Every structure is written in structure tokens, then in C-alpha cells.
Amino acid sequence: PDAEHILQEISGRGPDGSFLASYDELQDDGSTSCGSWIHCGIYKDGVNQAARKKPRTEQNWIAHEWGWAWPKDTRLIYNRASADPDGNPWSERKRYVWWDPEQGQWTGLGDSPDFPPTKAPDFKPKRDAKQMEAIGGDKPFILHPDGRGWLYAPTGLVDGPLPAHYEPQESPFSNPLYAQQHNPTRQTFRRPENAYHPADGEPGADVFPFVLTTYRLTEHHTAGGMSRTVPYLSELQPEFFCEVSPQLATDRGLAHGGWATIVTARQAVEARVMVTDRIKPLEIQGRPMHLVGVPYHWGRVGIVTGDSGNELLPIALDNNVHIAEYKAATCDIRPGRRPRGRARLALVEEYRQRAGVKT
């Protein structure tokens, strides 16, 4: 298919086949078509608006003729809020969008007003009004049912209403804000293969003294099951590796290009060592903390194979969308390759015993 043609269908057409200018022109009677309402108008006037490249020297700082922004080519969403309830700029410095009583519409410095264009600031909705007609002229946040800005979501969160900081399930530090260390609504899974490390201050916490984090590489996709079978991607990233700082490498006897074994209460994996200044020790709560970084794209199958970094991680989920804390855990790292077979399990069990981990 032709990409330009697809973009036209996404942008939308009217009953006569002409291109729509914005989602304001969409109808619920089937007379208009649009592949994505927030992208409606991206092909306004039969021109790919996203391809516009007028130089900054030929337009003002809003750069409204450089590319296109959804929805409705609005560069500052909810920009009705740049004016006070009466439609006047809050100040000359904040002047952006305002109500023009002579023209009977919203105008401004050049951005698309993110508000019904002719809805006056003094518009009061009827009691039985619905959808956009239920939003008053002094309520800028038109995608909220009450038209107001929200400090928090009033529904949908089991741990709301406001964000709070908690330390991850595994952290070498205490919560600096209050006594509650972990999110009390988190989902945990107490089973032998998902043992958790002691928290800061608990006996055995020093057995896993370093912070472990995982990340992706440009050359691989998700856990690598697809990209590890592609020759040129495998050539670009041929081996599972870990990144450590020069200081940690010296402290633990790790050699650049050599092998290291990373251990948690879940698993022990081996990785090539990359000593790099990219990974820097952090100074937190008055003490230094070293980091160990591992990509998560390797496994047993493919042109290039290696241990899986994900096997190191604990499973602890937030209770709203059930996403795991895969970016923060604790670990130990030691030079050399990991043991094989039962000796590998014995190494993990040794660490569990030293840390007092119960499964």
C-alpha cells in the first residue's frame, strides 16, 4: 500500500470526498470517515501537513508551519487555559490564546485554539447537555468530563488518589520520605523461584550489595527471540554482557572483556564484562552505591545465545496495571563464569542461606 494514501484515510474525508480540516468536522451519521480522530486534518487541503518544513526565520516561535501535531495541529494542548475565565490573557507575558469578542471566536498568536472555536467564555451549558455541549466556556480541559484540570484521577486507581514514593521491592536504601518502605498495595508472589531479598536494615541485606537494572539495546527486539535469529543483528550484538564502573571492576576483580557471574536469590547468570564510565557510582544517603546494568535480550535459542538477564529479577507488580519492577533490584557480582548444572543451583542456595532468604 501507498503510505501517502493511508495517511489520507487516517486524516479523514467528508461526504464529497474532500479532506477534513479537523475532528470538529466529524459527524456521527456515517457521512464522514476518519481512521484516527486525533489525526484528523493531518492531510488538510490535500497536503501532507506533517511534511511542512517552513524555516523558523519565516514564522514565529510557535512554529505552526513546521510539521503537524495532534490533535488539530495544536502545539500547546488545553491552551484555552492561557486565558482567564473571561477569555483575557492572564498577563502580557502569558499571552497565547484569547477570546476576540468582535470576531466571536478564539484567536491567538498562531496556534490552533484547543477549544470549540466559537464557544464564548460566558457560555453556560444546559442541565441536560451532553458531550462537548456540557463543557462551559470557562472550562479549558475539554477532554475531562467536567472541563477542569485534575490534580489526580478521581477513579480507577487502587492506590490513589495522589502519587507517592515507595522504594522498590528490593532496594539497598530506606524510604527517605516516610516509614512505609514499599507500596502497600503491590502484588507479591511468594514462591521458591521468586524469593525476595532483605530490605535495607534487615539482616542479610549486605549479601546483595549492588543495584541491578536492565535495559534494551537498539539492535535487539524485546527479549530477543526474534532478533537473535537475524544474522546481521546477531553480529552487531553477539554476546550477553554486563556494564560496570571502573571502580566496581577494581573492587571485584572484574576484567574488561572477561566473564562475571551475577547472582540474586532467583538465579545466577554469566555475562561478558564491559567496564565503562557510562555506569557511575551513585552517592545516596551518605554512602556510595554501585550499579550493574544488563540488557535483557538473550536466551537459549538463536544464532547468538546467552543467559537471560530477566531470570535475575523479582516479580512484584503494581496493583493498577500489573507492571513489574524490572528496572530495580539488588544483586552481587563476582569474577568468572557461573557453575553448571546442580552447582549453579547450589550457588544460588548458598546466597539464599547467607541472606536468610525464606521461600
PENORLIN-V570534 format. One record per backbone hydrogen bond with DSSP energy under -0.5 kcal/mol. CO is the residue of the C=O (numbers start at 1). NH is the residue of the N-H. Records with the same first field share a line. If there is no record, write none. Layout:
CO = NH  NH
This chain:
1 = 3
2 = 6
3 = 7
4 = 8
5 = 9
6 = 10
7 = 11
8 = 12
9 = 35
10 = 36
11 = 41
12 = 20
13 = 33
14 = 17
18 = 14
22 = 25
23 = 26
27 = 30
33 = 13
36 = 39
37 = 40
38 = 71
39 = 42
41 = 44
42 = 49  50
43 = 46
44 = 47
47 = 49
48 = 51
49 = 52
52 = 67
55 = 58
56 = 59
60 = 63
63 = 66
65 = 54  67
69 = 73  74
71 = 74
73 = 75  112
76 = 79
78 = 81
79 = 82
80 = 83
82 = 90
84 = 87
87 = 99
88 = 84
92 = 95
96 = 109
98 = 107
99 = 101
100 = 104  105
105 = 100
107 = 98
111 = 113
113 = 115
116 = 119
117 = 106
118 = 120
120 = 123
123 = 137
126 = 129
130 = 133
131 = 134
132 = 135
134 = 136
136 = 139
138 = 140
140 = 142
141 = 144
144 = 147
147 = 141
164 = 166
169 = 171
171 = 200
179 = 181
181 = 167
183 = 186
186 = 188
187 = 317
189 = 191
191 = 194
192 = 195
199 = 202
202 = 205
204 = 207
205 = 208
207 = 209
210 = 331
211 = 292
212 = 329
213 = 294
215 = 296
217 = 220
221 = 224
224 = 228
226 = 229
227 = 230
228 = 303  304
229 = 231
230 = 234
231 = 235
232 = 236
233 = 237
240 = 272
241 = 295
242 = 274
243 = 293
244 = 276
245 = 249
246 = 250
247 = 251
248 = 252
249 = 253  254
250 = 253
252 = 335
255 = 258
258 = 273
259 = 336
260 = 262  271
261 = 334
262 = 269
263 = 332
267 = 264
269 = 262
271 = 260
272 = 242
273 = 257  275
274 = 244  276
276 = 279
278 = 280
282 = 284  289
284 = 287
287 = 284
289 = 282
290 = 211
292 = 213
293 = 243
294 = 215
299 = 306
307 = 309
308 = 311
309 = 312
310 = 313
314 = 316
315 = 189
316 = 325
317 = 187
318 = 322
323 = 318
324 = 326
325 = 328
329 = 212
331 = 210
332 = 263
334 = 261
340 = 343
341 = 344  345
342 = 346
343 = 347
344 = 348
345 = 349
346 = 350
347 = 351
348 = 352
349 = 353
350 = 354
351 = 355
352 = 356  357
353 = 356
